[in-house]
Structures are given as C-alpha cells and as structure tokens.
Amino acid sequence: MSEKSQFTEAKYNKMKQTEADLVRNLQEVVKDPAKEAALSDAIFKNHQHWLQIVMPNYSTKIHLGIVNAYDNDTRYQSYYDDKAGKGATKILSRIVKKHLDK
C-alpha cells in the first residue's frame, strides 16, 4: 500500500487485531455465558474501535444502526456466529445496545 493510502498497512493490521480480540472474547462468552459480565466492556470497546477504524464518521447512532442490522440480516449473524460460535451475534448485539444505552 502506498503512504498516500488512507488505509495504511498499520491501520489494516490494527483492524485485524481488534477483530481477532473481539472474536476471541465472543468465543469465551459463547462457551461460558457467565463470562459475559467480565468481558462485556472489552467486547463493546473492540467492536467500537473496529468501527472507528473503518468508519471515520463513527457515531453512537451509526453503531446502534449497525447492530440493529445484525439483528435483522442473516449475513451478519452468520459472519460472527461462524467465527465465534452460534449465538455470538446476538451476544454482541445485546452487549453493544446495553453499552450505548448508558
């Protein structure tokens, strides 16, 4: 990638690492739902950070719109469920909504 590219290699690597952390934490909660409370903040922050990397115009309103789409679009549901386990998308949506509601 050229230096002029808005999406630098460092930014791409940060995005991939943030997603990996998000998926790992979701996997933990899928395996053991009792861990949700302990991992909730990290899951929210990873998802928020990932969106901020890919969307310079990030807002909490956009974030909420995205998780609402997760609830209604099977493509999003299968994306996270395939990576982190069945039910991961619902967990992510619930956590994000809870944090945005604060």
ABEGO torsion letter per residue (X at the ends): XBAABABBAAAAAAAAAAAAAAAAAAAAAAABAAAAAAAAAAAAAAAAAAAAAABAABBAAAAAAAAAAAAABAAAAAAAAAAAEBGAAAAAAAAAAAAAAX
